[in-house]
Amino acid sequence: MTLIVEKFGGTSVGSVERINAVADHLIEKHQAGEQLVVVVSAMSGETNRLIKLAHEICAKPPAREMDVLVSTGEQVTIALLAMALQQRGTQARSYTGGQVSIKTDRVHSKARILGIDSAKILEDLALGRIVVVAGFQGIDDGGNITTLGRGGSDTTAVAVAAAINAAECRIYTDVDGIYTTDPRVVPEARRLKSITAEEMLELASLGAKVLQTRSVEFANKYRVPLRVLSSFEKGEGTLITYDDETNSMEAPLISGIAFQRDEAKLTIRGIPDHPGVAHTVLGPISESHINVDVILQNASEKGFTDLTFTVPRGDYEASLEILQRLVGELNAQDVKGDDKIAKISVVGVGMRSHSGVANTMFKTLADNDINIQMISTSEIKISVIIDESKLETAVQALHAAFGLDKESG
Amino acid sequence: MTLIVEKFGGTSVGSVERINAVADHLIEKHQAGEQLVVVVSAMSGETNRLIKLAHEICAKPPAREMDVLVSTGEQVTIALLAMALQQRGTQARSYTGGQVSIKTDRVHSKARILGIDSAKILEDLALGRIVVVAGFQGIDDGGNITTLGRGGSDTTAVAVAAAINAAECRIYTDVDGIYTTDPRVVPEARRLKSITAEEMLELASLGAKVLQTRSVEFANKYRVPLRVLSSFEKGEGTLITYDDETNSMEAPLISGIAFQRDEAKLTIRGIPDHPGVAHTVLGPISESHINVDVILQNASEKGFTDLTFTVPRGDYEASLEILQRLVGELNAQDVKGDDKIAKISVVGVGMRSHSGVANTMFKTLADNDINIQMISTSEIKISVIIDESKLETAVQALHAAFGLDKESG
């Protein structure tokens, strides 16, 4: 018997028909000899319905009670799915987060999982039951209901898989896997058979919203084999692997190209230079809960420095106001901004053992007459900021230049 | 500080507006110096919505999963009410049945409460919080969610009141108290200031559906002062007291008149008499889950006996079929039936110390030309079966004959 965790999101269990389809799917796997734990989200629309109810009562509902409220969403799904399985003659049991002791910290609405008591789950599996667990929810050490935040069901699935040492954790989504880049921009984009967790984390944080970042971090930490599949069509999906399992000499140079529109760039120029300039400028930005992404400080010249950084485009106006205030306070020269920029990143663990990736990237962009405004790198990623109007050309050119349209080893 | 438990049913919390109204009411009581625990039901309509969902998946949903499903109804209400209280600046905390350890037996959908851990509730009360507890639900010794069956929130409220030794348990309903009889039949019917639990139990089992029988039994067992009030208008309601607190010499002779339409009567005649005839006839009825109420076995004559009993009218046809089958098996004479009968009961602890109640009852009915078909008595109750067409006349005449329209001591 192979021990498997499968996770279905809100759309996959969004109606009685969909729940029945999931039950049919599970029974097929179960009869093929898999021991199954299923993690499910609230039926699509349900969480929003509950949040709307709360907002009719409070502008800012208290977080503890919000968690009590929204956690009912998954509880409804686990009961209905367990019923659908039993209706088909298969033994099944549903559990809330609290019932299988998904212990979290006390941060309501964004709790982190600390541990899971797997005894009940393993006992049920041994009796031949399919175990249905509510995603997204847990309890803290005071027995209060907590939730993991939106998308937290992925994390629940991975945490359960780690706790019971499952052979694989399968996340069913509305896409059939991870692609080399967005197929809407590059029609030649190809589904990857596998990708390392490290690459996945770089891609996820760059806007490939297939898996919740935290679930990949969790999977990475506990080395849980994670597979992303479509809940609507058959297929192998994409398997997320771990660096230590891969001979990185054989890994493809680049696994994928991520990009993000809706970025904006701001520069405050001619700041009298002294230690702590970056903090003085970025402190007020961060206090306004604006996430700064790429940062560039020009080498100081004649005692003055320029600081450039990018923010989400929605925060552009607010950032501009803060900088304009700072110009006076810091006796700086002026502020410039551009809210028509985009970010492109090439990601691949192969970079570690191959030189020349940056060179290929820069040459490809130059050949296509695309100006690089900012550069940022990590061990397995190179990001550039370019004019938004050049985004599609750039992604298509880089996809071809790195041979991503061709099946690799 | 006075320790009070208040319970609001589904209609009283059926909308955001109603929940806000309950919050306003509670804060008024809280500011007047009451320490409050509130027990609430699911918003009206919610339980039926969930049951409907389940039935779309299964004809006969498994009871364990049904409890997981429907218990979300109260969980939504406790969260919303706690939010509404906090929105008004009052500290409040919600708890599911499991969270305050409302321990029950394992009988899903009809569980009985075995005990409550009051520590958390008392701790919160000491901190000045209003405690909001989900009615209707508990957990068994395996941590499985159980429900107490329809109307079980009353029982939860009484059990919580008993566990924390509350000064009073107030059940808010859609009526403003217990009446001497149904005011739709007798306009002179009067709200009782108090009634004994014993009388209340006789009335409840006879069709006065204000309080769930089990909650009154529970209140009686633990001597919880129970008050029934309207959630829509102000008033003192009716207080349920206990025999040992009342000098029954001063108690009114009769407290109320209950009646039940929709009864049916069946007689199997000429059964060859031998020990166990009643069992032979009523066994198959009971095995068909039909509740037999009044039973009358005529004195045996020449070795033959007649057995008459009443059943709910909805079970009349099924009972008739069973008896017709038995006529052959038992070699009895024939079966007769009447599905146009009704039952009237006069109830009062005063009967214990006063004679003549039966006599007054029989004389009143005779004076009004009403034929008594069957009689059944208990220590504090006399019931008669009469023709349904005479029901209203009978109730009105008895109400007047026992002086129930006049305020008593």
Interface residues (C-beta under 8 A of the other chain):
Chain A: V16 I19 N20 L50 L53 A54 E56 I57 C58 P61 P62 R64 E65 M66 V68 L69 S71 T72 Q75 V76 I78 A79 L80 A82 M83 A84 Q86 Q87 R93 S94 T96 G98 Q99 G143 N144 I145
Chain B: V16 I19 N20 L50 L53 A54 E56 I57 C58 P61 P62 R64 E65 M66 V68 L69 S71 T72 Q75 V76 I78 A79 L80 A82 M83 A84 Q86 Q87 R93 S94 T96 G98 Q99 G143 N144 I145
